Amino acid sequence: MSLETKIMEAMKVAMKEKDKIALDSLRAIKSQLLLLKTDGKTAEVSPEQEIALLQRLVKQRKEAYEQFFANNRNELAENELAQARVIEQFLPAQLSPEELEKELTEIIKETGAQDIKDLGKVMGIASKKLQGKAEGKIISETVRNLLS
């Protein structure tokens, strides 16, 4: 089942349940998918593009949450966080810190990385291999810890 089909099914459920937060989140995903389809670059949206889109939307919501929370706008902050949770449901399961460290250790062995100078080489492979399974920021921090 494609992401677009999953979104449409979830929208139907959200409408029936009158879940405004879920509906707003799902409409945002649908809108971004439509923009991606009609940008003229590709006829079909790949699963990698879908994952990147979802990750970008989650990241935007979390950044907005931090801004609202810092400005003492707790109601708006909670709304953004709830939307991020709805969007995260469509992402692949995230790796635990232990699983992530294991995967990155294997990548470091494959690349022959010795120290922090090889960070770019490891990050290039890790970002592609672990796309959607972990946030780039967390991957970067873990690689830095493993290489230092």
C-alpha positions in Angstrom: 0.0 0.0 0.0 1.4 3.4 -1.0 1.9 6.2 1.4 -0.8 8.2 -0.3 -3.3 5.4 0.1 -2.4 5.1 3.8 -2.8 8.8 4.3 -6.2 8.8 2.6 -7.4 5.9 4.8 -6.1 7.6 7.9 -7.9 10.8 6.9 -11.2 9.0 6.6 -10.8 7.6 10.1 -9.7 11.0 11.5 -12.8 12.7 9.9 -15.1 10.1 11.3 -13.5 10.5 14.8 -13.4 14.3 14.4 -9.7 14.3 15.3 -8.6 17.8 14.3 -4.9 17.3 15.1 -4.6 14.1 13.1 -6.6 15.5 10.2 -4.4 18.7 10.1 -1.3 16.5 10.2 -2.5 14.2 7.4 -3.6 17.1 5.2 -0.1 18.5 5.6 1.4 15.2 4.4 -1.0 15.0 1.5 -0.3 18.5 0.5 3.5 18.0 0.5 3.1 14.7 -1.4 1.1 16.5 -4.0 3.7 19.2 -4.3 6.4 16.6 -4.7 4.5 14.8 -7.4 3.8 18.0 -9.4 7.2 19.7 -9.1 8.1 18.3 -12.6 11.3 16.6 -11.5 9.8 13.1 -11.2 6.7 11.4 -12.4 6.6 9.0 -9.5 7.5 9.6 -5.9 10.0 7.0 -4.6 9.8 5.4 -1.1 13.1 7.3 -0.2 11.5 10.6 -1.2 8.4 9.8 0.9 10.6 9.0 4.0 12.6 12.2 3.5 9.4 14.2 3.2 8.0 12.7 6.4 11.2 13.2 8.3 11.2 16.9 7.1 7.7 17.4 8.3 8.4 15.8 11.7 11.5 18.0 12.1 9.6 21.1 11.3 7.0 20.2 13.9 9.6 19.5 16.5 11.4 22.8 15.8 8.1 24.7 16.0 7.4 22.9 19.3 10.7 24.1 20.7 10.1 27.7 19.6 6.6 27.8 21.0 7.8 26.2 24.3 10.6 28.7 24.6 8.1 31.5 24.2 5.8 30.1 26.8 3.1 29.2 24.2 2.4 25.7 25.7 -0.9 25.1 24.0 0.6 25.7 20.5 3.7 23.7 21.5 1.6 20.7 22.5 -0.3 20.9 19.2 2.9 20.8 17.2 4.2 17.8 19.2 0.9 15.9 18.7 1.1 16.5 15.0 4.7 15.2 14.9 3.5 12.0 16.7 0.8 11.5 14.0 3.3 12.0 11.2 5.9 9.7 12.8 3.4 6.8 12.6 4.1 6.7 8.8 7.8 6.5 9.2 9.7 3.1 9.5 10.4 1.9 13.0 13.2 3.9 14.6 16.4 2.0 15.7 17.1 1.8 19.5 20.4 3.4 20.6 22.0 -0.1 20.9 20.8 -1.2 17.4 22.0 2.1 16.0 25.5 1.7 17.6 25.7 -1.8 16.3 24.8 -0.7 12.7 27.3 2.2 12.8 30.1 0.0 14.2 29.6 -2.3 11.2 29.7 0.6 8.8 32.9 1.9 10.4 34.5 -1.5 10.0 33.4 -1.6 6.3 34.9 1.8 5.6 38.0 1.3 7.6 37.5 4.6 9.5 40.0 5.2 12.2 39.3 8.6 13.7 37.1 11.7 13.5 38.8 12.7 10.2 36.8 9.8 8.5 33.5 11.2 9.7 32.3 12.3 6.3 33.0 8.9 4.7 31.1 7.1 7.5 28.2 9.6 7.5 27.7 9.3 3.7 27.1 5.6 3.9 25.3 5.7 7.2 22.8 8.3 6.1 21.9 6.3 3.0 21.7 2.9 4.8 19.8 4.2 7.9 17.5 6.7 6.1 14.2 6.8 8.0 15.4 4.5 10.7 17.2 7.2 12.8 17.5 11.0 12.7 20.6 12.4 11.1 21.5 14.3 14.2 21.5 11.2 16.3 23.5 9.3 13.7 26.1 12.0 13.6 26.4 12.2 17.4 26.8 8.4 17.6 29.4 8.3 14.9 31.4 11.0 16.6 31.3 9.1 19.9 32.4 5.9 18.2 35.3 7.5 16.2 36.7 9.5 19.1 
